[in-house]
């Protein structure tokens, strides 16, 4: 424990030396969301949020600062203050995970190379950031990455392999994992267009599960991959050949029983959806209808202590960030922020509080909204939509 506390002190000192602190931005329309500007100098695209066992928050995000820097924000719960710092330049599509010491690990795409975009990995070792390009024998990596850590704190990353080393289209879903000695890569789904939007999680056996979109016109839809220790088992949840359906904004988590909970956006119908497995089969529900779908967006998802899902999503037609949650057979929700704030949100629940980080595209800032779950439950009087 002493080592953990010392590591947290070092991190706070390093952050304080070269970063900005929080500016209070005010509350949302419902007057129960506490909204802060975490970084007023960065749009905060591709936010990825995790809250550690101490109650501190960790956020990876991309700053539209001319070089698209990868930045990191840290909320110290003891002094209730945000710190931010730059980790790397020329970044996009960041994802964060915390190890057993509560240190952050980040996957992202580095598009600064003249030889094509590369998959990158950065982690805090207790004293400083360590960064490396991951050798995956690819000509170019594009769009979303997602990271998880195994029981030994080794990373496994899912990514969209865009081009082969020869410059031909690959457009397939792959993973790469550190096995303790070297990076081991696997192709998950070779179908063209698979993996542009992806989210990874590890089950109780340490096996990876990935929810992802296939975006090819003829085969578009929501897919799911599960590693059984020997091979990938692939499923089509919605869409597919003959029933193609364009899907964006995929996010996923596994609950304590290894049951998947997925949120995504059905583009053609402008619907935010939720999918889970019940009784051995997939069940899909409509959460809300959007005025306009944002691209390339990412929804957020979290579960409360009772296993009820909460989903964050952005309506770019109205410029609203919304939170929805299910009670019984209905979805309820509310507007958290407005004025075109809410792009690429990330959601977490910590004890009795709900957190969401997101981009404010007008102000060019990274924001964080917080509310108690008890207060959020008041919005049960205003159903978003009743699934049919």
LINHUFEN-V590137 format. One record per residue. RES is the residue in one letter. NEAR is the number of other ideal C-beta (glycine too) atoms within 10 Angstrom. Layout:
res->(RES,RES)
near->(NEAR,NEAR)
//
This chain:
res->(X,X,X,X,X,X,X,X,X,X,X,X,X,X,X,X,X,X,X,X,X,X,X,X,X,X,X,X,X,X,X,X,X,X,X,X,X,X,X,X,X,X,X,X,X,X,X,X,X,X,X,X,X,X,X,X,X,X,X,X,X,X,X,X,X,X,X,X,X,X,X,X,X,X,X,X,X,X,X,X,X,X,X,X,X,X,X,X,X,X,X,X,X,X,X,X,X,X,X,X,X,X,X,X,X,X,X,X,X,X,X,X,X,X,X,X,X,X,X,X,X,X,X,X,X,X,X,X,X,X,X,X,X,X,X,X,X,X,X,X,X,X,X,X,X,X,X,X,X,X,X,X,X,X,X,X,X,X,X,X,X,X,X,X,X,X,X,X,X,X,X,X,X,X,X,X,X,X,X,X,X,X,X,X,X,X,X,X,X,X,X,X,X,X,X,X,X,X,X,X,X,X,X,X,X,X,X,X,X,X,X,X,X,X,X,X,X,X,X,X,X,X,X,X,X,X,X,X,X,X,X,X,X,X,X,X,X,X,X,X,X,X,X,X,X,X,X,X,X,X,X,X,X,X,X,X,X,X,X,X,X,X,X,X,X,X,X,X,X,X,X,X,X,X,X,X,X,X,X,X,X,X,X,X,X,X,X,X,X,X,X,X,X,X,X,X,X,X,X,X,X,X,X,X,X,X,X,X,X,X,X,X,X,X,X,X,X,X,X,X,X,X,X,X,X,X,X,X,X,X,X,X,X,X,X,X,X,X,X,X,X,X,X,X,X,X,X,X,X,X,X,X,X,X,X,X,X,X,X,X,X,X,X,X,X,X,X,X,X,X,X,X,X,X,X,X,X,X,X,X,X,X,X,X,X,X,X,X)
near->(5,6,9,16,10,12,17,20,11,14,24,17,10,17,20,14,9,10,18,17,13,18,12,9,20,10,14,19,12,14,8,17,22,17,21,20,20,29,27,18,17,24,23,33,22,26,29,26,24,20,21,20,10,13,13,19,22,24,28,28,30,26,23,15,14,7,13,22,19,27,24,24,26,24,24,19,13,10,9,9,15,23,24,24,19,17,20,20,15,18,28,20,28,30,26,22,25,18,18,11,14,18,20,22,24,27,29,32,27,20,18,14,12,4,8,16,22,20,26,26,20,21,21,24,11,14,11,10,17,11,15,11,11,20,12,16,10,24,18,21,26,22,19,28,27,30,22,24,18,17,9,11,15,15,20,25,28,29,31,28,26,20,17,15,12,7,10,9,13,21,22,21,27,24,24,23,19,18,11,9,6,8,16,12,17,15,14,25,19,13,18,14,20,27,31,21,26,30,25,24,20,18,15,9,10,14,15,22,22,28,29,28,30,29,22,17,8,11,20,22,23,26,27,20,22,17,20,9,7,6,9,16,11,16,13,16,21,19,19,18,13,7,11,17,17,18,26,19,27,27,25,23,19,16,13,8,8,15,14,21,22,27,28,32,28,23,18,11,13,15,17,28,23,22,20,17,16,8,5,5,6,16,12,15,19,17,25,20,13,23,11,12,22,21,11,17,20,30,28,27,23,24,17,16,9,6,11,15,22,22,28,31,29,31,22,17,12,15,20,21,29,24,26,23,24,18,11,8,8,14,22,20,24,20,18,27,26,15,12,19,25,29,23,28,30,27,25,20,18,17,10,12,17,23,23,28,28,31,28,25,21,11,16,16,22,28,25,25,25,18,23,13,17,10,15,23,13,13,18,13,7,9,14,22,17,10,15,5)
//
